[in-house]
């Protein structure tokens, strides 16, 4: 099993979706890396991770754009 921990900021408010009678919450988390190379040039890279939470539609009130979150799952 692959386990992941994502720490970053939510890109947009979480949304509740339904499929086949099942309810789930979706949102995207951004992780930003910034570094300076040997020449002194600054670089940045943003990685977006799609997150899905089964059930728990009430969490949408907390998962808003810009909120920092920690997500753990597989």
Buried (B, 14 or more C-beta within 10 A) or exposed (E): EEEEEBEBBBBEEBEBEEEEEEEBBBBBBBEEEEEEEEEEEEEEEEEEBEBEBEEEBEBBEEBEEEBEBEBEEE
